[in-house]
Amino acid sequence: MLKLSNIHTYYGNIHALKGIDIEVEEGEVISLIGANGAGKSTTLMTTSGIVPAQKGTIELNGEDITYLSPDNIVKKGICQVPEGRRIFPYLTVAENLDMGAFLRNDNDKIKQDLSYVYELFPILANRRNQAGGTLSGGEQQMLAISRALMSRPKILLLDEPSLGLAPIVVKQIFSIIEKINQENKTTIFIVEQNANLALKAAHRGYVMETGRITMTDTGANLLANEDVKKAYLGI
């Protein structure tokens, strides 16, 4: 469904991605793990068109989307939940969700999707008229995921969904991520510092080191891999 081939991305003179290859099949949960600064977030930003690739191709269902603008990539069905959530703090919960559907005009389906995200996260329904910036960190993460779902994505990109959240909230967020994948059949590509959680949720995983993919396998096999245990699981 999504294919990154020989992707090279730069920040000025810094060579952030050094010829990475990643494939995501429809309906999968894929996790990309690695140390800070390895290039994980850049991988998502390049896929979203925010930090364009200088070399290589990105295909969605066989269509080359490498140099499309970010808004056109959203129209094609890829939506990213950015690191740090980036909700609109002065807009209400309901207005944030409206912004997620900004590029759509199928009003009946928008209403269906709004009902769906309120079912996923009942706390957001209770606080729909509350300013986003007054929510807790966990609630803001729920809002950021819900806002992305309002674009009705084919592939949902999640950048560090557990960042700064209490363990009990992280567990809840990952439970919902798996539910979105299983019930809604949404393909999910997760970048996550918490390798244990990310690989447990994933069908397959990739390991990234200094801008290169160094390993790929099923989530279960990576969890059992001695090198992964030592480097990323603290075992």
N, C-alpha and C positions, 0 to 999 in steps of 0.2 A: 504493500500500500504506500509506504513512504520509503524512499531510498536515497541515502546520501552516498555519493561516490567521489572519492579522492578530493574531499573538501579541504581547502586551505583558506584560512581566515586570518587577517592581520589587524592589529591595533597600531597604526603607524608603522614603526619598524619591528614591532613585536609579533612574531609568528605564533599565533595562538592555537590554531588548528593545523596539523601537519599531515594532511592527506588521509582524513578519516573516512571509513566506510561503515555505514550503519543501515540495517534494514528493519522495518517494522511491518509486521503482517497485520491484516485487518482483524480486530477483536483482541489483539494482544495487549498485555501490560509489559512494557519494556522499561528497565531501570538502567541508568547510567551512573556508575559510582566512580569515585576517585578522590584524591586529596584536594584541599583548597588550591585554586590556581591551576588545576589540571586542564581546564578548558570545557568543563561540563556546561556551565551556563552559556558560554559562547556558542556551544553546539545548538542549544535551543534558540538563542538569539539569531543565529545564522539561518536556522530552519524557518524562523518567523519573518525573516527579511529585515530585521532591525539592524543587524551587523552583517552586511552582504559578504558572501564568499568571493574571494579573488580568483579562485580556481576550483574546478569540479562542478558537479551537477547535483541538484536536488529534484527528485521526481515524486509527484503525488499521483498514484494510480496511472503511472506511465507518462504523465504530463510534466514537462520541464517547468518548474516554478522558481528556478534559481534566482532570477533577477526581477521577480515580481515585487511590487511594493507591499509593505506589511498589511495594508487594508485589503488589497486584492488576495493576499494569502489567506486572510480571515474569510473572505468570500468563498475561497476554494475549499475551506473546511478545516483549517488549522488555527487553533486559538491557544494562546499561552497565558498561564497564570504566573506572573513574574515573581522573582525573589523579592521578599519584603511586601508582597501583596498589592501595593500601589492602588488601593481603592481611592475613590474621590471623597475625602474626609468631610467636606461641607455639604455633600449631597446626602439625601436620605438613603436608607437601604433600598427602598423601591426605586429611587432615581438611579442608583448605581446599577441595579438590575436592568432598568430601561436602557442604560448606556451599553450594556452587553448586547442588546438586540438592535443597536443603532443601524446596522447595515441591512436589517430585515424589513420586509413589508407584509409578511404573512401573519396578519394580526391574530387570527384564530389559533394558529400554532404557537405564537408568542404567549398567548394566555395559557395554553396547555403547559408550555415549558415553565412559565412562572409558577403555576400550581405544582409542577413537579419539583422545582427547587425548594419551594416552601415545605413540601412533604419531606424532602431530604433533610432540610435544616429548619425544623419548626421554630427555633429561636429567631430566625430571620423574619418569619411571618409575624411573630409577636412584636418585632422591633422594626417593622417596615417603614414607619414614619420617623425613626430615630436617625440622627446624623451618623454616617459611617465611621467618622473619626472618634465617636464616643463608645464604640464597641470594644470589647476585649480583643487581644491578639488572636485568640482562637476563633472568635466570631468574625473578625475581619478576614481570616483565612477562609472561613466558610463562605463569606460574601464574595471573595475574589474567585473562588471556584464556581460559585453560582453565577456570577457575572459572566464568566467564560462559557458556562453551559448555555447561557441565554443566546449565544451566537449559533447554537446547535452544531457544535464541531464534530467533524469526522474523527479528528485526532486532537486530544487534549494534552498540551504540554504543561507539565508541572515543575516549577523550579523551586527546589528546597521547601516543600510544603510543611515540613516539621520545624522550620527555623524559628527559634525563640518561643516555642510553645511548651506548655507543661506536658509531661508524659501521658497523662490521662487524655488530654485533648489530642495529642498526636495519634494515639491509638484510635480515637473516634474518627479523626480525619482520614486515616488509612482504611478504616472499615468502610467509610463512605466512598472512598476512591474505588475500592474493590466492588462495591455495590453498583456504582456508576458503570463500571466495565461489564459486570455480569447482567444487570437488568436493562441497561440502556444500550448495550453493545458498543459503547464508545471505546475506541482505541486510545490507549494512554501511554505517554512517554514521560517518565519521571527522572528528574535529576535530583539526587538526594544525598546529603552527607551521612545520614543514618543508614549505613549499608545493610545492616541487619533487617530493618523494616522494609527497605526498598527491595531487597532480593526476596524476602518472604512474600511480598505482594506480586512479584514479577513472574511472568512466564519465562522470559529470557532476560539476561543482563549483559551489559558491556562494562569493562573496566578501562578507565582512561588514565594515562600518565603523561604529563607534560605535552599535551596536545595530540597524543596518539592513542589509538585503541590497542591495548596490549592483550586483551583476553575477552572471549565471549563464550557463553554457555547458558544452560538453563539456570533459572534463579536458584533452584535446589542444589545443582552441582557447584555453582559458585559459592554458595553458603558452606559447602563441604570442602572446598578447595583450601589446602593448607596455606598457600601464599595469600589468598584473600583473607583467611582467618587472621593471619599474622599482621597484615598491613592495614586492614579496614575493620576488623571485628574485635580487635584487642584480645584475641584468644591465643 
